[in-house]
Amino acid sequence: MTDFNAMTEALVACDAAKLTELVNAALAADVSADDILNKGLI
């Protein structure tokens, strides 16, 4: 399952490496970019 809360936390913490890892994992799991933006980063 995609951890959208972890994406938000990485964004707030300015942890680019962790955010990249989480986004890439979500994309690999066929999560849409819209869901990543709307649920994880906003």
N, CA, C and O atoms as a CHARMM CRD file, in Angstrom:
* protein
*
  168
    1    1 MET  N      0.83700  -1.18500   0.00000 PROA 1      0.00000
    2    1 MET  CA     0.00000   0.00000   0.00000 PROA 1      0.00000
    3    1 MET  C      0.87800   1.24200   0.00000 PROA 1      0.00000
    4    1 MET  O      1.93900   1.26700   0.62400 PROA 1      0.00000
    5    2 THR  N      0.43700   2.24600  -0.68800 PROA 2      0.00000
    6    2 THR  CA     1.18800   3.49400  -0.77900 PROA 2      0.00000
    7    2 THR  C      0.98500   4.31400   0.48700 PROA 2      0.00000
    8    2 THR  O     -0.14300   4.51900   0.93400 PROA 2      0.00000
    9    3 ASP  N      2.08600   4.78000   1.05700 PROA 3      0.00000
   10    3 ASP  CA     2.02800   5.57800   2.28400 PROA 3      0.00000
   11    3 ASP  C      2.06300   7.05600   1.91400 PROA 3      0.00000
   12    3 ASP  O      3.12900   7.66800   1.84000 PROA 3      0.00000
   13    4 PHE  N      0.88100   7.61600   1.68400 PROA 4      0.00000
   14    4 PHE  CA     0.81000   9.01900   1.29200 PROA 4      0.00000
   15    4 PHE  C      1.24700   9.93900   2.43000 PROA 4      0.00000
   16    4 PHE  O      1.78600  11.01600   2.17200 PROA 4      0.00000
   17    5 ASN  N      1.02900   9.53900   3.67700 PROA 5      0.00000
   18    5 ASN  CA     1.46600  10.35100   4.80900 PROA 5      0.00000
   19    5 ASN  C      2.98200  10.48400   4.82300 PROA 5      0.00000
   20    5 ASN  O      3.50900  11.55300   5.13200 PROA 5      0.00000
   21    6 ALA  N      3.68300   9.41500   4.49200 PROA 6      0.00000
   22    6 ALA  CA     5.14300   9.46600   4.45900 PROA 6      0.00000
   23    6 ALA  C      5.62000  10.42500   3.37600 PROA 6      0.00000
   24    6 ALA  O      6.62200  11.11600   3.55600 PROA 6      0.00000
   25    7 MET  N      4.90200  10.47100   2.24700 PROA 7      0.00000
   26    7 MET  CA     5.26000  11.42300   1.18600 PROA 7      0.00000
   27    7 MET  C      5.13000  12.85100   1.69000 PROA 7      0.00000
   28    7 MET  O      6.00900  13.68300   1.46600 PROA 7      0.00000
   29    8 THR  N      4.02800  13.12500   2.37000 PROA 8      0.00000
   30    8 THR  CA     3.80500  14.46900   2.89800 PROA 8      0.00000
   31    8 THR  C      4.88300  14.82400   3.91600 PROA 8      0.00000
   32    8 THR  O      5.40600  15.93800   3.90500 PROA 8      0.00000
   33    9 GLU  N      5.21500  13.88700   4.78900 PROA 9      0.00000
   34    9 GLU  CA     6.24700  14.13100   5.79800 PROA 9      0.00000
   35    9 GLU  C      7.60000  14.38800   5.15200 PROA 9      0.00000
   36    9 GLU  O      8.33300  15.27300   5.59300 PROA 9      0.00000
   37   10 ALA  N      7.94300  13.63200   4.11700 PROA 10     0.00000
   38   10 ALA  CA     9.21800  13.83100   3.42700 PROA 10     0.00000
   39   10 ALA  C      9.24900  15.18700   2.73700 PROA 10     0.00000
   40   10 ALA  O     10.28800  15.84700   2.70900 PROA 10     0.00000
   41   11 LEU  N      8.12100  15.60300   2.18000 PROA 11     0.00000
   42   11 LEU  CA     8.04700  16.90900   1.52600 PROA 11     0.00000
   43   11 LEU  C      8.25100  18.02600   2.54000 PROA 11     0.00000
   44   11 LEU  O      9.02100  18.95500   2.29900 PROA 11     0.00000
   45   12 VAL  N      7.56300  17.93700   3.67400 PROA 12     0.00000
   46   12 VAL  CA     7.67600  18.96000   4.71400 PROA 12     0.00000
   47   12 VAL  C      9.09500  19.00800   5.27200 PROA 12     0.00000
   48   12 VAL  O      9.60600  20.08000   5.59500 PROA 12     0.00000
   49   13 ALA  N      9.72500  17.84900   5.38300 PROA 13     0.00000
   50   13 ALA  CA    11.08400  17.77000   5.92500 PROA 13     0.00000
   51   13 ALA  C     12.15100  18.10900   4.88200 PROA 13     0.00000
   52   13 ALA  O     13.34200  18.13200   5.19400 PROA 13     0.00000
   53   14 CYS  N     11.72700  18.37000   3.65500 PROA 14     0.00000
   54   14 CYS  CA    12.65400  18.65500   2.55100 PROA 14     0.00000
   55   14 CYS  C     13.64000  17.50600   2.34100 PROA 14     0.00000
   56   14 CYS  O     14.81100  17.72700   2.03200 PROA 14     0.00000
   57   15 ASP  N     13.15300  16.28400   2.51300 PROA 15     0.00000
   58   15 ASP  CA    13.97500  15.08800   2.32100 PROA 15     0.00000
   59   15 ASP  C     13.75000  14.57100   0.90500 PROA 15     0.00000
   60   15 ASP  O     12.92100  13.69200   0.66900 PROA 15     0.00000
   61   16 ALA  N     14.50600  15.13600  -0.02800 PROA 16     0.00000
   62   16 ALA  CA    14.30400  14.82100  -1.44700 PROA 16     0.00000
   63   16 ALA  C     14.57300  13.35400  -1.74600 PROA 16     0.00000
   64   16 ALA  O     13.86500  12.75000  -2.55200 PROA 16     0.00000
   65   17 ALA  N     15.57100  12.77600  -1.11700 PROA 17     0.00000
   66   17 ALA  CA    15.90700  11.37600  -1.38300 PROA 17     0.00000
   67   17 ALA  C     14.76100  10.45700  -0.96400 PROA 17     0.00000
   68   17 ALA  O     14.38200   9.55000  -1.70500 PROA 17     0.00000
   69   18 LYS  N     14.21600  10.69400   0.21700 PROA 18     0.00000
   70   18 LYS  CA    13.10500   9.86400   0.70800 PROA 18     0.00000
   71   18 LYS  C     11.86400  10.08300  -0.14800 PROA 18     0.00000
   72   18 LYS  O     11.16200   9.12900  -0.48200 PROA 18     0.00000
   73   19 LEU  N     11.59200  11.33400  -0.50300 PROA 19     0.00000
   74   19 LEU  CA    10.42500  11.63400  -1.32500 PROA 19     0.00000
   75   19 LEU  C     10.54000  10.96800  -2.68700 PROA 19     0.00000
   76   19 LEU  O      9.56800  10.40500  -3.19200 PROA 19     0.00000
   77   20 THR  N     11.71800  11.03100  -3.27800 PROA 20     0.00000
   78   20 THR  CA    11.93900  10.38700  -4.57600 PROA 20     0.00000
   79   20 THR  C     11.71700   8.88800  -4.47400 PROA 20     0.00000
   80   20 THR  O     11.08300   8.28800  -5.34200 PROA 20     0.00000
   81   21 GLU  N     12.23600   8.28600  -3.41800 PROA 21     0.00000
   82   21 GLU  CA    12.06600   6.84200  -3.20100 PROA 21     0.00000
   83   21 GLU  C     10.58500   6.47700  -3.09000 PROA 21     0.00000
   84   21 GLU  O     10.13300   5.50900  -3.70100 PROA 21     0.00000
   85   22 LEU  N      9.83800   7.24800  -2.31300 PROA 22     0.00000
   86   22 LEU  CA     8.41700   6.96400  -2.11200 PROA 22     0.00000
   87   22 LEU  C      7.61300   7.15700  -3.39200 PROA 22     0.00000
   88   22 LEU  O      6.74700   6.34300  -3.71200 PROA 22     0.00000
   89   23 VAL  N      7.89700   8.23400  -4.12600 PROA 23     0.00000
   90   23 VAL  CA     7.17200   8.50200  -5.37300 PROA 23     0.00000
   91   23 VAL  C      7.49000   7.42900  -6.40600 PROA 23     0.00000
   92   23 VAL  O      6.59000   6.94100  -7.08900 PROA 23     0.00000
   93   24 ASN  N      8.75300   7.06100  -6.52500 PROA 24     0.00000
   94   24 ASN  CA     9.12200   6.01600  -7.48700 PROA 24     0.00000
   95   24 ASN  C      8.46700   4.68400  -7.13800 PROA 24     0.00000
   96   24 ASN  O      8.02500   3.95900  -8.02900 PROA 24     0.00000
   97   25 ALA  N      8.40100   4.36000  -5.86000 PROA 25     0.00000
   98   25 ALA  CA     7.75000   3.12000  -5.43800 PROA 25     0.00000
   99   25 ALA  C      6.26200   3.16000  -5.76400 PROA 25     0.00000
  100   25 ALA  O      5.69000   2.15900  -6.19600 PROA 25     0.00000
  101   26 ALA  N      5.64100   4.30800  -5.55800 PROA 26     0.00000
  102   26 ALA  CA     4.21600   4.43600  -5.86900 PROA 26     0.00000
  103   26 ALA  C      3.98000   4.29500  -7.36500 PROA 26     0.00000
  104   26 ALA  O      3.04300   3.61600  -7.78400 PROA 26     0.00000
  105   27 LEU  N      4.81600   4.92800  -8.16700 PROA 27     0.00000
  106   27 LEU  CA     4.66900   4.81800  -9.62200 PROA 27     0.00000
  107   27 LEU  C      4.86500   3.37600 -10.07400 PROA 27     0.00000
  108   27 LEU  O      4.15700   2.90100 -10.96200 PROA 27     0.00000
  109   28 ALA  N      5.81600   2.68500  -9.47200 PROA 28     0.00000
  110   28 ALA  CA     6.06400   1.28600  -9.81600 PROA 28     0.00000
  111   28 ALA  C      4.87500   0.40000  -9.43900 PROA 28     0.00000
  112   28 ALA  O      4.65500  -0.65000 -10.04300 PROA 28     0.00000
  113   29 ALA  N      4.11600   0.83300  -8.44200 PROA 29     0.00000
  114   29 ALA  CA     2.94000   0.08100  -8.00400 PROA 29     0.00000
  115   29 ALA  C      1.67700   0.53100  -8.74800 PROA 29     0.00000
  116   29 ALA  O      0.55900   0.23100  -8.32900 PROA 29     0.00000
  117   30 ASP  N      1.87000   1.24900  -9.84600 PROA 30     0.00000
  118   30 ASP  CA     0.76700   1.71900 -10.69300 PROA 30     0.00000
  119   30 ASP  C     -0.16700   2.70700 -10.00000 PROA 30     0.00000
  120   30 ASP  O     -1.35800   2.76200 -10.30900 PROA 30     0.00000
  121   31 VAL  N      0.37300   3.48800  -9.06400 PROA 31     0.00000
  122   31 VAL  CA    -0.40000   4.58400  -8.48900 PROA 31     0.00000
  123   31 VAL  C     -0.29000   5.74500  -9.47300 PROA 31     0.00000
  124   31 VAL  O      0.80100   6.04700  -9.95700 PROA 31     0.00000
  125   32 SER  N     -1.40300   6.38900  -9.76800 PROA 32     0.00000
  126   32 SER  CA    -1.37700   7.46300 -10.76300 PROA 32     0.00000
  127   32 SER  C     -0.67100   8.69800 -10.21300 PROA 32     0.00000
  128   32 SER  O     -0.65700   8.93900  -9.00600 PROA 32     0.00000
  129   33 ALA  N     -0.09200   9.46800 -11.11600 PROA 33     0.00000
  130   33 ALA  CA     0.56500  10.71400 -10.72800 PROA 33     0.00000
  131   33 ALA  C     -0.43600  11.65800 -10.06600 PROA 33     0.00000
  132   33 ALA  O     -0.07900  12.38500  -9.13800 PROA 33     0.00000
  133   34 ASP  N     -1.67800  11.65300 -10.53100 PROA 34     0.00000
  134   34 ASP  CA    -2.70800  12.49800  -9.91900 PROA 34     0.00000
  135   34 ASP  C     -2.92600  12.12000  -8.45700 PROA 34     0.00000
  136   34 ASP  O     -3.04200  12.99500  -7.59800 PROA 34     0.00000
  137   35 ASP  N     -2.98200  10.82400  -8.17400 PROA 35     0.00000
  138   35 ASP  CA    -3.15800  10.38800  -6.79000 PROA 35     0.00000
  139   35 ASP  C     -1.95700  10.77600  -5.93600 PROA 35     0.00000
  140   35 ASP  O     -2.11300  11.18800  -4.78700 PROA 35     0.00000
  141   36 ILE  N     -0.76200  10.64400  -6.49900 PROA 36     0.00000
  142   36 ILE  CA     0.44300  11.02200  -5.75400 PROA 36     0.00000
  143   36 ILE  C      0.38700  12.50200  -5.40200 PROA 36     0.00000
  144   36 ILE  O      0.65300  12.88500  -4.26300 PROA 36     0.00000
  145   37 LEU  N      0.04200  13.32900  -6.37400 PROA 37     0.00000
  146   37 LEU  CA    -0.02100  14.76800  -6.12300 PROA 37     0.00000
  147   37 LEU  C     -1.14900  15.12700  -5.16300 PROA 37     0.00000
  148   37 LEU  O     -0.94500  15.89700  -4.22400 PROA 37     0.00000
  149   38 ASN  N     -2.32100  14.58200  -5.39100 PROA 38     0.00000
  150   38 ASN  CA    -3.49200  14.97400  -4.60400 PROA 38     0.00000
  151   38 ASN  C     -3.53800  14.36000  -3.21700 PROA 38     0.00000
  152   38 ASN  O     -4.01500  14.99700  -2.27800 PROA 38     0.00000
  153   39 LYS  N     -3.05300  13.14100  -3.07000 PROA 39     0.00000
  154   39 LYS  CA    -3.12900  12.46100  -1.77200 PROA 39     0.00000
  155   39 LYS  C     -1.82300  12.55100  -0.99000 PROA 39     0.00000
  156   39 LYS  O     -1.83100  12.58500   0.24000 PROA 39     0.00000
  157   40 GLY  N     -0.70500  12.59000  -1.70700 PROA 40     0.00000
  158   40 GLY  CA     0.57500  12.52200  -1.02100 PROA 40     0.00000
  159   40 GLY  C      1.27400  13.84100  -0.82300 PROA 40     0.00000
  160   40 GLY  O      1.96800  14.03600   0.17500 PROA 40     0.00000
  161   41 LEU  N      1.09700  14.76100  -1.77200 PROA 41     0.00000
  162   41 LEU  CA     1.91500  15.96200  -1.71700 PROA 41     0.00000
  163   41 LEU  C      1.13600  17.22500  -1.39900 PROA 41     0.00000
  164   41 LEU  O      1.72200  18.29600  -1.24100 PROA 41     0.00000
  165   42 ILE  N     -0.17100  17.10600  -1.30500 PROA 42     0.00000
  166   42 ILE  CA    -0.97400  18.30000  -1.00800 PROA 42     0.00000
  167   42 ILE  C     -1.75000  18.05100   0.27600 PROA 42     0.00000
  168   42 ILE  O     -2.49800  18.92000   0.72400 PROA 42     0.00000
